[in-house]
Amino acid sequence: MQSDEATVLIVEDDRNVLDITGFMLELAGYHVLTASNATDALSAVREHPDIGLVFTDVNMPGDMDGIEMLNELRRLGLSIPVLVVSGDVGGVEHRIGIRTSFLPKPYDRRQLLQAVEAALHS
């Protein structure tokens, strides 16, 4: 999938991180959708079947964190690639499973774009 064809759903509760990440992805040619929590993200996935990647933080407010949302996507039978981001490297990598990509925070533009491309092609 080429970047100009891919829709990325960013799930992030920190508005600054959400805006900056979305801006960097849009500049690279991605179509970006956003959600500030897992519940809104699951609704977006149902409403937008063209989502090519879910880019999610782990720690979020609400009933589900990013890992629980990932598990819910899998439980629903959705095989959308997921890229999990977190500053807690050791506490996350063992929880995400083999079909999920991981990007540690903080990340720069190059790392972000490489991780997104790799996740889209995984």
trRosetta pair geometry for C-beta under 8 A, 3 or more apart (Angstrom, degrees):
i j d omega theta_ij theta_ji phi_ij phi_ji
1 5 5.5 -128 -171 83 85 114
1 6 5.0 96 139 -73 124 102
1 52 5.7 -170 145 -154 168 148
1 120 5.3 -107 60 170 114 120
1 121 7.4 -155 32 -74 80 71
2 5 4.8 80 63 10 83 106
2 6 7.1 -156 91 -19 39 92
2 29 7.8 -48 145 123 89 137
3 6 5.7 -57 -141 27 36 114
3 28 5.5 -78 171 139 148 94
3 29 4.4 90 115 81 105 111
3 30 5.4 -73 -177 -65 86 77
3 116 7.8 68 -115 118 104 121
3 117 7.1 -47 -72 -91 105 91
3 120 8.0 -180 -90 12 64 171
4 29 4.0 -59 -80 170 74 121
4 30 7.6 -115 -97 -77 29 33
5 52 7.7 85 114 -45 77 155
6 30 5.4 -40 84 -127 94 90
6 31 7.0 -170 99 31 43 82
6 52 4.1 -95 -147 58 85 150
6 53 6.4 23 178 3 121 108
6 120 5.8 -46 -113 -122 152 142
7 30 7.2 131 -118 -179 23 85
7 31 4.4 -36 -104 80 74 108
7 32 7.6 175 -158 -80 63 18
7 33 6.3 32 176 -7 104 106
7 48 6.7 -121 133 158 153 127
7 50 5.2 76 15 118 142 92
7 51 5.0 -93 99 -112 110 45
7 52 5.4 125 49 7 62 88
7 53 7.7 179 93 32 48 70
8 25 5.6 -92 55 -177 146 152
8 30 5.0 8 4 169 116 138
8 31 7.2 154 19 78 67 53
8 32 5.6 -22 68 -109 90 67
8 33 7.3 -173 91 31 42 71
8 51 7.5 89 -120 -156 15 81
8 52 6.8 -47 -72 64 57 87
8 53 4.8 -17 -115 70 79 103
8 54 7.9 156 -163 -96 61 19
8 55 5.5 23 179 -9 108 119
8 116 6.6 -26 -101 -146 145 124
9 32 8.0 136 -98 -163 26 54
9 33 4.7 -25 -106 75 72 104
9 34 7.3 164 -160 -89 59 21
9 35 6.5 13 179 3 103 108
9 41 6.2 120 151 -146 129 89
9 44 5.6 145 -132 116 134 135
9 45 6.8 -80 -13 -73 171 77
9 48 7.4 151 -72 75 119 135
9 51 5.0 -4 -24 -141 114 132
9 53 7.2 -168 28 95 69 52
9 54 4.9 -20 67 -114 108 67
9 55 6.7 175 84 26 50 72
10 18 5.9 143 125 -142 127 76
10 21 5.6 151 -136 105 147 124
10 22 5.6 -121 19 -73 155 88
10 25 7.4 -175 -54 13 125 152
10 32 6.2 2 -5 -163 113 103
10 33 7.2 174 21 85 68 49
10 34 5.0 -20 66 -110 95 74
10 35 7.4 175 88 30 50 64
10 55 4.9 -23 -106 74 64 110
10 56 7.8 162 -163 -81 40 46
11 34 7.8 155 -84 -162 36 53
11 35 4.9 -15 -109 72 78 99
11 36 7.6 164 -158 -106 59 6
11 37 7.4 -17 -165 133 98 4
11 38 6.7 61 -173 -90 141 51
11 40 7.9 161 -125 79 95 91
11 41 4.3 -1 -98 -84 128 140
11 54 6.6 12 -6 -176 118 93
11 55 6.9 170 21 86 71 53
11 56 4.0 -2 60 -112 115 87
11 57 6.4 -133 105 24 75 73
11 60 7.0 -45 151 -73 98 156
11 66 6.6 149 100 -110 124 96
11 69 7.0 -125 144 105 169 168
12 17 5.2 -123 170 99 142 108
12 18 4.2 -178 80 -78 117 86
12 21 6.7 109 -9 34 160 143
12 34 7.5 -57 39 -153 88 97
12 36 7.0 -45 84 -123 44 52
12 55 7.9 -20 -38 114 105 90
12 56 7.4 -171 -59 -144 65 43
12 57 4.8 94 -112 -14 71 121
12 60 7.7 -140 -140 -95 24 112
13 18 7.8 -175 54 -45 5 122
13 36 5.2 81 -112 -176 57 80
13 37 6.3 49 -85 -76 101 70
13 57 6.7 -104 13 63 79 143
13 59 7.8 -86 30 112 127 67
13 60 4.7 151 -30 -134 123 81
13 61 5.7 119 -124 10 154 89
14 17 4.1 52 90 18 113 113
14 18 6.4 171 86 -16 56 87
14 57 7.4 105 13 -61 97 166
15 18 5.4 -56 -144 38 31 116
15 19 6.2 29 160 -18 67 107
15 36 7.6 -10 -80 -112 73 119
16 19 5.9 -56 -146 37 28 108
16 20 6.2 20 160 -12 65 110
17 20 6.0 -58 -141 41 28 106
17 21 5.9 24 162 -15 65 113
17 57 7.5 71 112 -67 146 134
18 21 6.2 -61 -143 41 21 106
18 22 6.1 20 160 -17 61 114
18 34 5.7 82 -174 -149 117 130
18 36 7.1 -39 -76 -97 158 78
19 22 5.8 -59 -145 40 25 111
19 23 6.2 28 157 -22 63 108
20 23 5.7 -54 -148 34 29 113
20 24 6.5 28 156 -17 64 105
21 24 5.9 -55 -148 36 31 109
21 25 6.4 25 156 -14 65 108
21 55 7.2 -163 159 125 137 142
21 112 6.8 -162 -135 -142 84 144
22 25 5.9 -60 -147 40 30 107
22 26 6.1 29 157 -19 67 108
22 32 4.6 133 -147 158 89 158
22 34 6.0 -34 -82 -70 138 121
23 26 5.8 -55 -144 37 28 110
23 27 6.4 31 156 -20 63 106
24 27 5.8 -54 -150 34 30 113
24 28 6.6 23 153 -14 62 109
24 109 5.2 -151 -145 -122 131 90
24 112 5.8 47 119 94 144 153
24 113 7.4 -120 153 -55 108 93
25 28 5.6 -60 -151 40 34 110
25 30 4.2 -48 166 54 95 131
25 32 5.2 115 91 -77 123 121
25 55 8.0 -154 -71 3 152 162
25 112 7.4 -107 -67 148 83 123
25 113 7.9 168 -102 -93 62 76
25 116 6.8 151 -114 -97 106 168
26 29 7.7 104 -176 -29 31 8
26 30 6.3 -89 -84 66 35 74
26 31 7.9 50 -110 -116 76 24
26 32 5.4 -74 -63 -2 91 126
28 113 5.5 178 -108 -113 157 117
28 116 7.9 118 95 72 155 147
30 116 7.3 -67 -65 163 151 149
33 44 5.6 159 143 -172 136 135
33 48 6.2 -177 -51 28 166 171
33 51 6.9 -72 34 -100 135 107
35 38 7.8 99 127 -95 129 13
35 40 3.9 177 -154 106 108 105
35 41 4.0 -180 79 -71 156 69
35 43 7.8 150 -115 53 136 90
35 44 5.3 -132 -56 -8 127 141
36 40 6.3 38 42 43 63 148
36 60 7.6 160 155 -155 54 117
37 40 5.2 90 59 15 76 102
37 41 7.0 -136 101 -9 38 94
37 60 5.3 156 -126 158 64 125
37 61 6.0 -63 -104 74 118 74
37 62 4.3 96 -167 -18 133 149
37 64 7.8 116 168 61 87 82
38 41 5.3 -56 -146 36 34 116
38 42 6.4 35 157 -21 68 101
38 56 7.8 55 -97 -148 81 136
38 60 6.0 144 -28 82 89 142
38 62 5.9 -165 33 90 91 136
38 63 7.2 -110 67 69 119 73
38 64 3.7 -91 80 84 158 111
38 65 6.9 105 -43 136 139 3
38 66 6.8 -163 -83 -89 109 39
38 68 6.7 12 -146 84 169 95
38 69 3.7 -142 -141 -75 114 123
38 72 7.6 104 171 30 119 141
39 42 6.0 -52 -151 32 29 108
39 43 6.7 29 150 -15 61 105
39 62 5.8 -135 -6 -176 108 147
39 63 6.6 70 -55 37 113 106
39 64 6.9 138 -49 29 70 111
40 43 5.6 -54 -152 37 36 114
40 44 6.3 39 150 -22 67 104
41 44 5.5 -53 -148 34 33 113
41 45 6.5 36 152 -22 65 102
41 54 6.8 85 -178 -148 122 119
41 56 6.9 42 -133 -99 165 119
41 69 5.9 31 78 -162 134 145
42 45 5.6 -48 -148 31 34 114
42 46 6.7 33 152 -17 63 103
42 69 6.5 -139 -55 -146 98 96
42 72 6.3 -38 -98 115 131 135
42 73 7.4 -146 -109 -73 86 78
43 46 5.8 -57 -154 36 33 110
43 47 6.2 21 154 -12 68 113
44 47 5.7 -63 -142 45 31 106
44 48 5.7 -14 171 20 71 115
44 51 7.2 89 133 -64 94 145
45 48 6.8 -73 -126 58 20 80
45 51 5.9 -82 -120 35 66 151
45 54 7.0 -16 -85 -80 118 126
45 73 6.8 -109 -162 -112 173 104
45 78 6.6 35 166 -155 134 169
45 80 6.8 -125 -139 -2 118 159
48 51 5.1 84 110 -39 105 97
51 54 6.6 44 154 -64 130 77
51 80 6.0 9 105 -134 102 142
52 80 7.3 170 -177 -149 17 93
52 81 7.2 2 156 39 62 105
52 120 6.0 27 145 -128 115 101
53 80 6.9 167 -109 171 23 95
53 81 5.1 -31 -112 82 78 100
53 82 7.3 151 -165 -98 66 26
53 83 6.2 18 179 -2 114 106
53 116 6.5 119 119 -154 169 82
53 119 5.6 91 -134 114 127 117
53 120 5.5 -67 -59 -82 128 81
54 69 8.0 -142 158 129 145 117
54 70 7.8 177 95 -97 135 76
54 73 7.0 -141 14 -83 160 162
54 80 5.5 76 -12 121 103 125
54 81 7.4 180 27 95 70 49
54 82 4.7 -20 69 -112 100 79
54 83 7.3 -179 90 28 50 65
55 82 7.9 170 -81 -161 28 54
55 83 4.8 -10 -113 66 70 107
55 85 6.9 25 178 -11 83 115
55 116 7.0 -23 -85 -103 128 97
55 119 8.0 130 -88 79 83 163
56 60 8.0 -64 -174 -30 97 136
56 66 4.1 159 138 -141 116 114
56 69 6.3 -148 -154 77 164 135
56 70 7.1 -159 57 -57 147 95
56 82 6.5 -23 18 -165 112 101
56 83 7.3 147 23 80 62 55
56 84 5.8 -26 73 -111 85 61
56 85 7.0 -178 93 25 34 80
57 60 5.9 122 86 -58 105 98
57 66 5.5 -158 96 -54 40 140
57 84 7.9 88 -140 -163 12 63
57 85 5.5 -45 -98 74 57 92
57 86 6.6 115 -161 -83 63 69
58 65 5.6 21 171 164 62 114
58 66 4.2 -103 -111 40 36 122
58 67 6.0 22 -139 -27 92 91
58 84 6.2 53 -66 -173 90 107
58 85 7.4 -141 -17 83 80 44
58 86 4.2 10 4 -85 123 125
58 88 6.9 -88 61 47 148 110
58 92 5.5 -112 -71 -110 156 127
59 65 6.1 -27 -107 -140 33 115
59 66 7.4 -37 -9 -1 25 105
59 86 7.1 104 -5 -126 88 101
59 88 7.7 86 -31 5 117 126
60 64 7.5 6 74 97 113 61
60 65 5.7 148 36 -133 81 56
60 66 6.1 105 -4 -44 115 80
63 68 8.0 -119 124 112 69 148
64 68 4.0 -138 -153 94 91 122
64 69 5.0 117 136 -57 130 78
64 72 6.8 -30 -135 -15 157 137
65 68 5.2 94 48 13 65 103
65 69 7.1 -121 102 -6 34 92
66 69 5.5 -53 -147 35 33 114
66 70 6.4 39 152 -22 65 102
66 84 5.9 133 136 -133 131 96
66 86 7.6 -158 51 -64 145 109
67 70 5.5 -48 -150 32 34 116
67 71 6.5 35 150 -17 64 103
67 84 7.2 40 -79 -125 71 143
67 92 7.3 -156 -65 -142 122 83
67 95 5.1 -19 -132 136 148 124
67 96 6.5 -110 -116 -91 97 67
68 71 5.6 -51 -149 37 35 113
68 72 6.4 38 150 -21 64 103
69 72 5.5 -52 -149 35 34 113
69 73 6.6 40 151 -22 65 100
70 73 5.7 -50 -152 30 32 113
70 74 6.7 28 151 -14 64 105
70 82 5.3 133 -119 152 105 172
70 84 6.9 -31 -60 -74 145 117
70 96 6.8 -14 113 -141 170 75
70 97 7.7 -173 141 25 131 120
70 100 6.3 22 -159 -103 144 146
71 74 5.7 -56 -150 39 34 110
71 75 6.2 38 150 -24 67 106
72 75 5.4 -49 -142 35 34 115
72 76 6.4 32 156 -16 64 105
73 76 5.9 -62 -153 39 28 108
73 78 4.6 -79 -176 69 81 116
73 80 6.3 -81 -177 44 135 104
73 82 6.9 143 64 -61 157 133
74 77 7.7 51 179 -71 34 18
74 78 7.1 -96 -80 58 26 69
74 79 8.0 62 -114 -93 65 52
81 99 7.9 -128 -121 161 63 85
81 101 7.1 25 178 2 103 111
81 119 4.9 146 153 163 128 85
81 120 6.1 -176 59 -100 156 32
81 122 5.7 122 -125 55 128 103
82 96 7.9 -149 101 -166 117 108
82 99 7.9 66 35 118 95 82
82 100 4.9 -25 77 -129 102 96
82 101 7.1 -177 96 34 51 74
82 119 7.4 -104 88 -165 19 127
83 100 7.6 166 -96 -175 25 74
83 101 4.6 -24 -111 78 73 110
83 102 7.4 171 -162 -84 61 18
83 103 6.0 24 174 -5 106 113
83 115 5.9 112 -151 146 136 105
83 116 6.4 -74 -29 -99 167 56
83 119 4.2 -68 -67 -80 108 166
84 92 6.4 -165 134 170 131 128
84 96 5.2 -134 18 -114 153 139
84 100 5.8 35 -9 161 113 119
84 101 7.0 171 22 88 69 52
84 102 5.2 -23 69 -108 94 70
84 103 7.3 173 86 27 44 69
85 102 7.6 144 -88 -163 37 55
85 103 4.7 -26 -99 74 86 95
85 104 7.4 139 -152 -125 67 8
85 105 5.6 81 169 -51 98 96
85 107 7.1 -89 -137 -4 122 132
86 89 7.0 169 94 -72 94 39
86 91 7.6 -105 136 74 144 93
86 92 4.5 132 54 -44 150 161
86 102 7.7 -43 28 -157 94 98
86 104 6.9 -46 74 -126 57 54
86 105 6.1 -103 137 6 14 105
87 104 6.9 80 -118 -172 34 77
87 105 4.1 -58 -70 70 75 109
87 106 7.4 17 -99 -42 99 55
88 91 4.1 -29 152 46 117 116
88 92 5.5 116 94 -25 87 104
89 92 6.5 -82 -149 38 20 101
89 93 6.2 16 175 -26 64 113
89 102 8.0 106 -137 156 73 130
89 104 4.9 -6 -85 -108 106 123
90 93 6.9 -47 -129 21 22 106
90 94 8.0 8 178 -3 51 105
91 94 8.0 -79 -172 35 21 97
91 95 7.5 1 151 -5 56 125
92 95 5.7 -79 -158 40 41 109
92 96 6.3 34 161 -35 80 110
92 102 6.6 149 117 -136 114 128
93 96 6.4 -57 -147 18 29 111
93 102 5.7 -8 -105 -83 79 177
96 100 4.2 -119 160 85 105 135
96 102 5.9 157 39 -69 164 110
97 100 5.1 79 68 9 85 110
99 122 7.5 147 -162 132 59 121
101 115 6.2 154 149 -172 132 88
101 118 6.3 138 -123 104 147 102
101 119 4.1 -110 18 -93 151 100
101 122 6.2 -180 -53 -20 112 158
103 107 5.5 -1 163 -68 113 152
103 111 6.7 134 -154 148 112 102
103 112 7.1 77 -171 -107 157 52
103 115 4.3 34 -82 -149 125 167
104 107 6.9 139 84 -63 52 95
107 111 4.2 -130 -164 94 97 126
107 112 5.2 124 127 -60 125 80
107 115 7.3 -46 -153 2 154 143
108 111 5.1 92 50 14 68 104
108 112 6.9 -125 100 -8 33 94
109 112 5.6 -57 -147 35 29 115
109 113 6.3 20 161 -13 66 108
110 113 6.2 -59 -146 39 27 104
110 114 6.2 25 158 -16 64 110
111 114 5.9 -57 -144 39 28 110
111 115 6.1 26 159 -18 64 111
112 115 6.0 -64 -150 38 24 108
112 116 6.3 21 157 -17 64 109
113 116 5.7 -52 -142 37 32 111
113 117 6.3 31 159 -17 65 106
114 117 6.0 -57 -147 38 28 109
114 118 6.2 26 156 -17 64 110
115 118 5.7 -56 -144 39 29 111
115 119 6.2 29 157 -19 65 108
116 119 5.8 -57 -146 38 28 110
116 120 6.3 30 156 -21 64 107
117 120 5.8 -56 -148 35 29 112
117 121 6.4 6 160 0 64 113
118 121 6.2 -73 -148 49 27 97
118 122 6.3 45 152 -50 66 101
119 122 5.5 -39 -145 3 33 121
